[in-house]
Structure formats: C-alpha cells, structure tokens
C-alpha cells in the first residue's frame, strides 16, 4: 500500500507550463497576507493600536514563511516531488520580504527612525536582540539566492551557508516566545512545528546513512 502511494506521488511531475502556473499561484498566495493587511488598513480595521497590529502580523507571516520554507525538504522526501525544491527560493525570499516589513514597521512607525532609541532597544531588550540577530542572519541568505551566487560559491558552500535557516527559525521562535508575556500558546505551536521539521531532517539523514552503510556492507560481502 505504501509503495503504491509512493509511486503515485512520484508520478506527479508537472511540465514546464504546469510548473509556471504553480509558481504563479504560490507567488500570489504568499502576497495575499500583505494585500489583506493593506485592505484592513484602508477599511480602518487594524484595531486600537494599528502599529502593534502591523508589527505582529508581519512578524507572524515571517515565521510562517520560514516554517513553510523549512517544510519543503521533508515534504519532498515524503512525496518524491523533487520539483518542490524549485519553489523553495520563492518561499524563502518571501520570508525575507516579510521580515523586512516587520523591521521597517518597528524602525519607521514605532521608533520614527530614532537610531539611539533603536540601539538601546536592541541592547536592553533581549527579544529585540534575538529578532535583530535573526534578521542579520537572513541577509546573506537573501543575497545569495540567485543562480549566479550559487555558481560563484559552489553547491557545497552554498548549502552550508543556507543551513543558517535552522538557526534563523530557532531565533525567530525565541524572539516571539520572549515577546509574549502571558499566553505562550502560539510560540509553543511554532516551536513544536520547528522541532518536527528539524527532527524530520535528522531522521531522514540517519535513514540515508544507514542505507549507505548497508549497501557498502553488502558490496563488501559480495
């Protein structure tokens, strides 16, 4: 049963036209939260504290995009849909995009470009320190997201660099956890999702290692 389902999953391989439409759908879906936020602002539906609402919304979508990006590899391994990897760059760049909006909201609408106040906040408030650190780590990932940079760095070095996303996801969850003062339900959910996604990677890596060892042992016996 599992074998037939696995084969069925691997049989879904979109051609160039189908993938182009899939990419457009993903791109639009990732943009919808921003469009919804803009529409809410135009309808004056951002609540009593619009700045806090926008800050929280952009932060939430940064984390969600990070989690979705991290989910690509386990989902590809589970389904055999290797073409999913081609969507990962778009998802990762949208995570960076919402992180930029999140930081811009804080710097512009909350602090009004008060550099001294921002520096003091980063130093004195741990959750801002952690969040700013996560954003800084995102910068090299966004800067090296092009095909040209992959060629310049080489596939192995590029993969090592982009493993920073694991640390970024962790810092993002901690940033949210330390921000919340009472109800930690949502940060806990993000932490559990992140733990599952990272755990899935470890499980698949160990399974692949055992498979390689078994093949090596079999070749040695034969």
KOLNUKOL-646928 format. One line per 8 residues: number of its first residue (from 1); their letters; for each residue x, y, z of C-alpha. Coordinates in Angstrom, 2 decimals. Layout:
BEGIN
NUM> A> X/Y/Z  ...
//
This chain:
BEGIN
1> XXXXXXXX> 0.00/0.00/0.00  2.75/2.41/1.00  4.69/1.51/-2.13  1.75/2.23/-4.43  1.10/5.55/-2.71  4.78/6.46/-3.02  4.74/5.66/-6.73  1.57/7.69/-7.17
9> XXXXXXXX> 3.26/10.65/-5.51  6.36/10.35/-7.67  4.22/10.17/-10.80  3.11/13.79/-10.29  5.76/15.73/-12.16  4.47/18.98/-13.67  5.79/20.00/-17.06  7.20/23.48/-17.69
17> XXXXXXXX> 3.81/25.10/-18.30  2.18/23.45/-15.30  5.06/24.43/-13.04  4.89/28.03/-14.27  1.26/28.17/-13.19  2.11/26.53/-9.86  4.83/29.11/-9.28  2.44/31.96/-10.05
25> XXXXXXXX> -0.13/30.50/-7.64  2.47/30.18/-4.87  3.77/33.70/-5.53  0.27/35.15/-5.32  -0.62/33.12/-2.22  2.49/34.46/-0.47  1.49/38.01/-1.39  -2.08/37.69/-0.12
33> XXXXXXXX> -1.26/38.41/3.58  0.19/41.79/2.60  -2.79/42.60/0.37  -5.13/41.62/3.21  -3.19/43.85/5.62  -3.37/46.80/3.20  -7.12/46.25/2.74  -7.60/46.14/6.52
41> XXXXXXXX> -5.75/49.43/6.82  -7.88/51.06/4.15  -11.00/49.86/5.99  -9.61/51.19/9.28  -9.80/47.65/10.67  -6.39/47.43/12.34  -7.74/47.80/15.85  -7.00/50.32/18.58
49> XXXXXXXX> -3.22/50.05/18.06  -2.54/49.80/14.30  1.25/49.84/14.70  1.21/46.90/17.08  -1.22/45.07/14.78  1.02/45.55/11.73  4.14/44.60/13.67  2.54/41.42/14.97
57> XXXXXXXX> 1.05/40.48/11.58  4.31/40.93/9.65  6.20/39.03/12.36  3.70/36.17/12.25  4.00/35.87/8.49  7.77/35.95/8.65  7.68/32.92/10.95  5.04/31.17/8.87
65> XXXXXXXX> 7.02/31.65/5.67  10.13/30.32/7.41  8.23/27.23/8.55  6.76/26.66/5.09  10.23/27.02/3.55  11.64/24.50/6.03  8.77/22.13/5.24  9.77/21.83/1.58
73> XXXXXXXX> 12.56/19.29/2.09  10.62/16.88/4.36  7.62/17.10/2.04  9.83/16.36/-0.97  11.34/13.37/0.81  7.92/12.10/1.80  6.20/12.51/-1.57  9.08/12.22/-4.01
81> XXXXXXXX> 8.05/15.54/-5.57  11.55/16.83/-6.27  10.19/19.82/-8.17  9.11/21.32/-4.83  12.73/22.41/-4.33  12.26/24.86/-7.19  9.62/26.69/-5.12  11.79/26.93/-2.01
89> XXXXXXXX> 13.67/30.02/-3.19  10.43/31.95/-3.69  9.18/30.93/-0.25  12.46/31.86/1.39  12.56/35.26/-0.29  9.02/35.94/0.87  10.13/35.10/4.44  12.85/37.73/4.00
97> XXXXXXXX> 10.33/40.16/2.49  8.00/39.90/5.48  10.99/40.15/7.85  11.89/43.43/6.09  8.34/44.69/6.54  8.46/43.64/10.20  11.71/45.51/10.80  10.57/48.53/8.79
105> XXXXXXXX> 7.39/48.79/10.86  9.48/48.84/14.03  12.10/51.29/12.74  9.70/53.65/10.98  6.25/53.51/12.58  7.28/52.54/16.11  10.62/54.31/16.57  10.38/57.03/13.87
113> XXXXXXXX> 13.99/56.34/12.83  15.30/57.18/16.31  18.67/55.43/15.90  19.72/55.97/19.53  16.44/54.55/20.77  16.68/51.57/18.41  20.25/50.77/19.53  19.21/50.99/23.19
121> XXXXXXXX> 16.26/48.70/22.48  18.49/46.14/20.78  20.91/46.15/23.70  18.43/46.25/26.58  15.50/44.16/25.35  16.51/40.52/24.74  13.63/39.66/22.40  14.62/42.56/20.11
129> XXXXXXXX> 18.28/41.47/20.28  17.31/37.96/19.20  14.98/39.22/16.47  17.59/41.60/15.08  20.14/38.78/15.09  17.76/36.58/13.10  17.30/39.35/10.53  21.06/39.84/10.17
137> XXXXXXXX> 21.46/36.10/9.50  18.76/36.32/6.84  20.73/38.91/4.87  23.41/36.59/3.42  20.75/34.01/2.54  18.74/36.56/0.58  21.89/37.96/-1.05  22.99/34.51/-2.26
145> XXXXXXXX> 19.62/33.34/-3.55  20.44/33.85/-7.22  21.75/31.21/-9.63  24.83/33.34/-10.18  25.73/33.31/-6.48  25.18/29.55/-6.30  27.71/29.12/-9.14  30.19/31.51/-7.51
153> XXXXXXXX> 30.01/29.89/-4.09  29.73/26.33/-5.32  26.94/23.99/-4.38  28.55/22.62/-1.21  29.47/26.01/0.30  26.09/27.44/-0.70  24.29/24.59/1.08  26.38/25.10/4.22
161> XXXXXXXX> 25.60/28.81/4.22  21.88/28.25/3.78  21.78/25.90/6.74  21.70/29.14/8.71  17.96/28.94/8.16  17.81/26.39/11.01  19.33/28.93/13.41  17.14/31.69/11.98
169> XXXXXXXX> 13.99/29.65/12.58  15.08/28.93/16.15  15.88/32.58/16.84  12.54/33.60/15.34  10.64/31.29/17.67  12.64/32.50/20.69  12.02/36.12/19.63  8.28/35.50/19.59
177> XXXXXXXX> 8.35/33.50/22.83  10.17/36.24/24.73  7.89/38.90/23.23  4.72/37.24/24.53  4.16/37.98/28.20  1.21/35.79/29.14  -0.33/33.48/26.56  2.51/31.46/25.02
185> XXXXXXXX> 0.22/29.14/23.04  1.26/30.40/19.61  5.02/30.42/20.32  4.71/26.86/21.63  2.95/25.80/18.41  5.71/27.36/16.31  8.33/25.66/18.49  6.66/22.27/18.04
193> XXXXXXXX> 6.37/22.74/14.28  10.03/23.75/14.07  11.09/20.78/16.22  9.12/18.43/13.96  10.63/19.86/10.77  14.19/19.71/12.10  13.58/16.27/13.59  12.33/15.02/10.23
201> XXXXXXXX> 15.59/16.14/8.65  17.62/14.27/11.25  15.51/11.13/10.79  15.86/11.14/7.01  19.60/11.83/7.26  20.10/8.88/9.61  17.98/6.63/7.43  20.02/7.59/4.37
209> XXXXXXXX> 23.23/6.97/6.29  22.05/3.50/7.37  21.06/2.74/3.77  24.53/3.73/2.51  26.19/1.65/5.22  24.02/-1.36/4.36  24.87/-1.05/0.66  28.57/-0.72/1.46
217> XXXXXX> 28.41/-3.80/3.69  26.55/-5.76/1.02  29.11/-4.82/-1.62  31.88/-5.89/0.74  30.27/-9.29/1.34  29.67/-9.90/-2.36
//
